[in-house]
Amino acid sequence: MLAGLAGGTVALLAFVGVIVVIVFYVIAVYNGLVAGRVEIDNAWAQIDVQLKRRHDLIPNLVETVKGYAGHEKETLEKVIAARNMAMNAQGPAAQAQAENMLSGTLKSLFAVAEAYPNLKANENFMALQEELTSTENKITFARQFYNDRAMVYNTKIQQFPPNIIAGMFGFTKRDFFEVKDEAERAVPQVKF
């Protein structure tokens, strides 16, 4: 009788031990998924900071161009409209599309500036152009970092067994910040 009781205790302890290991595993996977989600949110915030910087530069650039090329009203209005759309876009897909439209209108603005030698020589315009180029580089880096974090997170929530825990707790796939149209992949060329 004592041997049967000891065997039952060992089996119970083994069962409890397995349950404790499973609980700790679920906790570890859950915490890893939360950390991944926070990293993606942080990466998106970094993109947002750089895009705001870009959006803040554009009115100054437009005003500088307006002083030299005031009759290019249509181009200037398109740049401002594209900037406003980009500022109001929500989510990676809409933001990418709006930012690509903005890049296209900036190309038009710089093409207009080519026709005005005095504008090209203006110190304020040159400084704004340099700031915009620097910001474009930072945006590219921030997008790459965001996409890297999204890739790691998306992979983790699709692998077995973390996918079970991700599904139980509502972790969903994140969109990449990507360019769909090949023509939009070109960075605006800023040269004077």
C-alpha positions as MATLAB code, in Angstrom:
seq = 'MLAGLAGGTVALLAFVGVIVVIVFYVIAVYNGLVAGRVEIDNAWAQIDVQLKRRHDLIPNLVETVKGYAGHEKETLEKVIAARNMAMNAQGPAAQAQAENMLSGTLKSLFAVAEAYPNLKANENFMALQEELTSTENKITFARQFYNDRAMVYNTKIQQFPPNIIAGMFGFTKRDFFEVKDEAERAVPQVKF';
ca = [
       0.000    0.000    0.000;
       2.821    2.374    0.835;
       4.502    1.631   -2.490;
       1.299    2.466   -4.354;
       0.984    5.742   -2.486;
       4.601    6.707   -3.230;
       4.097    5.867   -6.934;
       1.019    8.090   -7.072;
       2.914   10.956   -5.431;
       5.744   10.690   -7.936;
       3.284   10.680  -10.818;
       1.488   13.706   -9.360;
       4.772   15.575   -8.879;
       5.812   14.724  -12.435;
       2.458   15.975  -13.744;
       2.717   19.223  -11.727;
       6.311   19.637  -12.940;
       5.228   19.315  -16.577;
       2.419   21.846  -16.016;
       4.862   24.310  -14.386;
       7.280   23.961  -17.334;
       4.437   24.553  -19.812;
       3.250   27.634  -17.887;
       6.775   29.090  -17.813;
       7.148   28.386  -21.528;
       3.866   30.168  -22.317;
       4.949   33.123  -20.170;
       8.337   33.296  -21.914;
       6.784   33.142  -25.403;
       4.116   35.704  -24.477;
       6.738   38.108  -23.108;
       8.826   37.651  -26.249;
       5.823   38.474  -28.428;
       5.049   41.567  -26.340;
       8.674   42.692  -26.648;
       8.507   42.201  -30.422;
       5.304   44.207  -30.661;
       6.842   47.039  -28.608;
       9.945   47.031  -30.844;
       7.739   47.404  -33.922;
       5.782   50.232  -32.317;
       9.049   51.961  -31.454;
      10.371   51.478  -34.985;
       7.148   52.955  -36.390;
       7.507   55.933  -34.039;
      11.018   56.517  -35.409;
       9.646   56.584  -38.955;
       6.965   58.988  -37.801;
       9.570   61.334  -36.267;
      11.542   61.471  -39.512;
       8.426   61.937  -41.629;
       7.347   64.821  -39.394;
      10.756   66.377  -39.871;
      10.340   65.999  -43.625;
       6.839   67.465  -43.514;
       8.083   70.424  -41.475;
      10.810   71.215  -44.030;
       8.480   71.277  -47.019;
       6.609   74.550  -46.273;
       9.929   76.379  -45.890;
      11.142   74.888  -49.139;
       7.929   75.846  -50.928;
       8.108   79.408  -49.582;
      11.698   79.751  -50.752;
      10.808   78.493  -54.222;
       7.702   80.696  -54.286;
       9.912   83.761  -53.857;
      11.810   82.925  -57.033;
       9.265   81.010  -59.047;
       5.911   82.371  -57.941;
       4.233   81.595  -61.245;
       4.819   77.849  -60.691;
       1.708   77.836  -58.511;
       0.378   74.465  -59.695;
       3.568   72.614  -58.760;
       3.709   74.304  -55.362;
       0.065   73.459  -54.666;
       0.655   69.812  -55.596;
       3.574   69.619  -53.154;
       1.477   71.078  -50.329;
      -1.482   68.790  -51.150;
       0.795   65.733  -51.182;
       2.342   66.826  -47.874;
      -1.112   67.155  -46.297;
      -2.107   63.692  -47.552;
       1.114   62.216  -46.158;
       0.559   63.851  -42.786;
      -2.963   62.383  -42.559;
      -2.148   58.853  -43.773;
      -2.702   56.043  -41.264;
      -0.819   52.744  -41.147;
       2.237   51.521  -43.037;
       0.529   50.828  -46.374;
      -1.314   54.164  -46.604;
       1.704   56.030  -45.244;
       4.015   54.435  -47.812;
       1.671   55.327  -50.670;
       1.245   58.924  -49.477;
       4.974   59.385  -48.902;
       5.710   58.068  -52.368;
       3.283   60.603  -53.846;
       5.044   63.305  -51.853;
       8.419   62.165  -53.192;
       7.043   62.463  -56.723;
       5.835   66.009  -56.170;
       9.180   66.938  -54.636;
      10.837   65.724  -57.822;
       8.622   68.162  -59.721;
       9.548   70.960  -57.341;
      13.247   70.348  -57.799;
      12.758   70.177  -61.565;
      11.139   73.633  -61.416;
      14.056   74.891  -59.339;
      16.459   73.828  -62.089;
      15.044   76.594  -64.286;
      15.951   79.308  -61.765;
      19.719   79.810  -61.334;
      19.228   82.431  -58.620;
      17.145   79.970  -56.622;
      19.774   77.255  -56.985;
      22.360   79.675  -55.582;
      20.174   80.786  -52.643;
      21.772   79.776  -49.321;
      18.428   79.133  -47.646;
      17.322   76.874  -50.490;
      20.620   75.000  -50.448;
      20.392   74.501  -46.665;
      16.807   73.242  -46.950;
      17.829   70.945  -49.774;
      20.634   69.506  -47.634;
      18.270   69.015  -44.677;
      15.761   67.258  -46.911;
      18.443   64.966  -48.323;
      19.627   64.126  -44.809;
      16.057   63.475  -43.709;
      15.425   61.202  -46.701;
      18.431   59.120  -45.630;
      17.126   58.902  -42.078;
      13.684   57.892  -43.329;
      15.250   55.119  -45.390;
      17.131   53.818  -42.360;
      14.032   54.018  -40.133;
      11.939   52.138  -42.715;
      14.569   49.426  -42.944;
      14.691   49.082  -39.155;
      10.888   48.905  -38.961;
      10.738   46.243  -41.676;
      13.453   44.216  -39.935;
      11.498   44.278  -36.655;
       8.256   43.430  -38.472;
       9.952   40.476  -40.188;
      11.248   39.034  -36.899;
       7.876   39.516  -35.206;
       5.845   38.118  -38.117;
       8.117   35.092  -38.307;
       7.784   34.468  -34.585;
       3.969   34.585  -34.567;
       3.789   32.160  -37.499;
       6.192   29.522  -36.145;
       5.054   26.515  -34.156;
       4.384   26.479  -31.178;
       4.507   30.283  -30.602;
       1.742   30.649  -33.215;
      -0.656   28.930  -30.825;
       0.135   31.382  -28.042;
       0.038   34.330  -30.480;
      -3.415   33.239  -31.624;
      -4.672   32.803  -28.062;
      -3.589   36.319  -27.083;
      -4.488   38.162  -30.297;
      -1.035   38.907  -31.697;
      -1.496   39.740  -35.374;
       0.790   40.146  -38.334;
       2.229   43.623  -38.997;
       2.414   45.214  -42.446;
       5.740   46.046  -43.999;
       6.471   49.624  -45.038;
       7.046   48.967  -48.711;
       6.820   50.557  -52.109;
       4.417   48.816  -54.466;
       5.052   50.797  -57.661;
       8.516   50.415  -59.205;
       8.410   54.010  -60.494;
       7.963   55.224  -56.933;
      11.096   53.442  -55.715;
      13.361   56.210  -56.974;
      14.476   58.705  -54.348;
      14.008   62.314  -55.418;
      17.225   63.552  -56.986;
      18.299   66.783  -55.416;
      21.038   68.347  -57.479;
      21.950   71.889  -58.274;
];
